[in-house]
Amino acid sequence: MKNTSEPPQSGAEHRPDEQGGIHVQGHIKIWDPETQEVYIDKRNAIHYENMSEALATSVANKGTNFISEMHFGNGGTTVDPTGVITYLPTNTRVQNADLYSPKYYKIVDDNNVANTDPTRNRIQVIHTPGLIYTDIVISCLIDYGEPAGQAVFDNSQDLNGDFVFDELGLKGYSSTGPGQGKLLTHVIFSPIQKSLNRLIQIDYTVRIQTLTNLSTNA
């Protein structure tokens, strides 16, 4: 009779006795910090392939792919003459995905020397001991004078204007230069005009949660 208490022979296949997983989800709030008006409050899509690489390279301390920039575009929707909005699907399937029509970006990594306002454009990591999730909270403020070339008032009838934003995404850091990192998230929303007379604040939360209730292997 075989002694089942014996250790496995050298070279035998070892399998982990516990399975786990990681779930990533995101949420954005776009609002005016002066008037308190909330324009958008919704979840976003995660680019899971690029996010998996970003998590791995961050944990391995490889100095790339970590959240660095917030990008804004105006190609996520079409509006017909009656005002009906059609939303395009998010770009989260191919590795070289991008916004449909990128127009503007801000550096949100407050450790980057190129970030000219790290107090209001920053990343915080928030974790409560005992919980199995951690939040990355990205704050981004588009100030009155940003971007250059915007309209004076938010009354444009041209919803295809460069600074009538209807999509945004987070991109990772790349040593090749700004805007060259991989798209990590993408969200499409009703068009919002950025003009000289309004502030736009984006509070972007990415929650990373470990899953421990999966079945185990014998």
N, C-alpha and C positions, 0 to 999 in steps of 0.2 A: 504494500500500500504506500502511495506517495505521501511524503511528509509535506503538507501544505504550508508548514511554518518556515520551510527553507527559503532563503533569499533567492531572487531570480538569478539565473546563470548570467555570466558576463556576456554581453552582446545582445541580451534579450531586449525586445522592444518595450520602452517605458511610455505609458500614456498618463497625462495628468488626470488626477482623480476628481477634478472639479472643473466645470465649465463656467465661464463668465462671459460678459459682453459689455459693450459700451454703447450708450445711446446719446446722440447729440441733437439738441433742438435749439431753435433760435426764436427770438421775439423782438420786434422793433416798435418803438413809440416815436413818432415824429410830431413835434409840437413847437409852439412859439412861447419861449420862456417869459416874454413880456406880457402877452395877453392871456397866457395859459390855454389858448386854443389848441386842441389836439386834432391833427390832420389825419394821422394814420396810427392804428393800434392793432397789430396783427402778427401772426407767426411768419416765419420765412422758410425758404427751402435750403437744405444743407447739401453741398457738393460732397458726397460721402467719400469718393475716391481721394479727392484732394485733401479733405479734412483728415482722412486716415494717415496720409503721408505727413501732413502738418503735425499731427499728434506724435507720430513716431520720431520725426526729426527734432521736434521740440524736446521730447523726453531724452533723446540721445544727445542733446546739446550740440547740434550740428549748425546752428546759427542761420537757419533759413526756414522759410515757409510759415513762421509764426505770424500772427495777425499784425498787420502794419498799416494798412490804408483802408479808407472807406471811399468807394467810388460811386458816382452818381451818373445816371444816363436818362435819355428821353426816348428810348425805343421800345419800351415795354408794353405800350398800349396804342390803339388807334381809336379815334373818336369820329363818329359819322356826323353829318350835318344836323341831325336831330339831338345830338348829345349822348348817344348810346356809346358806351365804352366797351371795347373788346380787349381782353387781356391775353397777352401771349404767354406760353408756358415758360417756366424758369429754365435757365441754362445750367443744368447740373449733371449732365450725362457724359460729356466728353472732357478729357483732361485739360485741354486747352480752351475751355469755355471762357466766355467773357460776357459783359453786358451787351445788349443788342446795339446800343449806341452810346458809348462812354463820352461824357462831356466834362466832367470835373472830378477832382479827388482831393481828399485831405489826409495827411498823415495823422494817425490816431495813436501811434506808438509813442508814449511819453518819454521813452528812453532814447528816442532818435533825435539827434541834434538838429535835424532838419524840421522838426516840429516847432513852429514858432509860437505856439500857445499851448504848452503841455498841461496847463491847469484846466483848460476847458476842452481839450482834445486829448483824451487819455484812456488807459485801460486799467481796470481794477479786477483783481481776482478775489472773489468772496466765497468763503467756505465756512460752514457752521459745523463745529466738531460733532461727530456722531452721525452725520448725514452722509449719504453715498453719492451726493452730487456736489459739484462746484460750479459757480457762475462766473463767467467772464463778462464784465459789464464795460461796454465800449461807449464812451461819450464823445459826441462830435457836435460842434457848433459852427454853423455857417453864419458868419457875422454880417452886419448891415452892408459893408462894402465888398462882400464876396458873393459870387465871383466877379472879376472885372468884366464889364460889358453887359451887365444885367440891366433890365428895365428899371425905371424909377418907381413905378407903382405896380401892384399885383392885380392889374385889371386887363392883362393881355387877352385878346381873343384868339391868338395863335397858340394852340396847345401843342404845336410842334416846335416851339422855340427852344433854343439851346438850353435854357435854364428853367424850363418847365419839366421838372423831374418826375419820372414815373417808374424808376427802377433804381436800386442800389445794391451794392454787394461789398463784402469784406474780401480783401486780397492779402495774401501772405507776402512776407519780405523776400526780395530777390536782390542779390548783389549786382545784377546787371542793370538795375536802375528802377526808378519809380514806375509803377504800373505794369511791371514785368512779372510780378509774382502771380501765383495761381489763385483763381477764384475759389473762395471757400464757402461763400453763401450767396444767395441771390433772392431778392424779393421784388415783386412788381405790385404797384399800387396806383390808385387814382392820381392823375397829374396834379402836381403842386408847383406853383410858380415861385421861384426865388427872385425877389426884387429888392431894391435899395431900402424900402420902407418896412422890411420885416426880417426878423431873426428866424432861423430854423435850427432847432435842436433835435438831434437824434440820440436816443438812448437805445442801445442795441445789446441785448442779452443773449449770450450763447451758453447754454447749460450742458455740462458734460456729466453724465450719470453712469455709474457702473451698475451692471445687472448681475445679481448673485443668486437668483432663484431658479436658474436653469437646472436641468437634470444632471446628475453626476454619472461618471463612468466607473464601472467596477474595476 
